Amino acid sequence: MRHTMIRSAAMGAAALAVAWVTLTDTPDLAAQGRGRGAGAAPAAAPASKPAPVRDLNGVWMKGRAPQGMPTFDGSTWTPGIQPPLTALGQEMRAKNKPNNSGEFQLHETNDPVLTKCYPPGVPRVYFHPYPFEFVQTKNAVLQVFEYDHFMRRMWTDGRPIPTDPEPLWMGTSVARWLNDTTLEVVTVGFNDKTWIDRAGAPHSDQLKVTERFRRVDLDHLEMDMIIEDAKTLAKPWTSKGYFELRTDWEIGEISCSGDYLEWPGA
């Protein structure tokens, strides 16, 4: 069975916000949208099998955090807690007009993803309410996002973290296994055209992102996020994320079609 999601970024941020609430707060509805019968009673979750050794393969979707554990929401890495911005970071943040956090209306926002169809970059890409897939190869782990089919190549061939990387939307990623269930990914070499989150937190070309993906068991993945930027962050900004394996899903097609050219003020 093939499950696809084909839609345009021109559907607007309001629809995306509704989708995010649906997928994160009522995960059973997300399952219905990809093959479960509408109105079916949610089945009791079976006990998960142990995590496979050094294996993240599969399609993953953001799930609920364990009770009492913090996690990022639909717009920021630390809900209710402001990012630790430097004076420069605060100055840059004051120029941003985010819509996804509810601060500004669609006709007021200058969010480059919404108004210019820019790639969200890393780590902001995780806020888009769509799944991603890990595909492991001999020398790298590929992370393929359903949103606009962005892909990261996380090198696992032993190469060092580059000291003078080319500035890219998704950066340059180097990964290593810390143990049989945890992959650490360090990403540097970003351009400065994206936001760290959907609430307008800025970054410079000095951004460094460290992700530690730990496969808790067969069906659950935990992510520890460390965001560093000497220019815009006074200290590392940390967060957690939780994802669930979707064995019967396939990555669909979400396209930013270019309709942003008709956006008011674009």
Secondary structure, 3 states (H helix, E strand, C coil): CCCCCCEEHHHCHHHHHHHHHHHHHCHHHHHHHCCCCCCCCCCCCCCCCCCCCCCCCEEEEECCCCCCCCCCCCCCCCCCCCCCECHHHHHHHCCCCCCCCCCCCCCCCCCHHHHHCCCCCCCHHHHCCCCEEEEECCCEEEEEECECCCEEEEECCCCCCCCCCCCECCCEEEEEECCCCEEEEEEECECCCCCCCCCCCCCCCCCEEEEEEEECCCCEEEEEEEEECCCCECCCEEEEEEEEECCCCCCCCEECCCHHHHCCCC
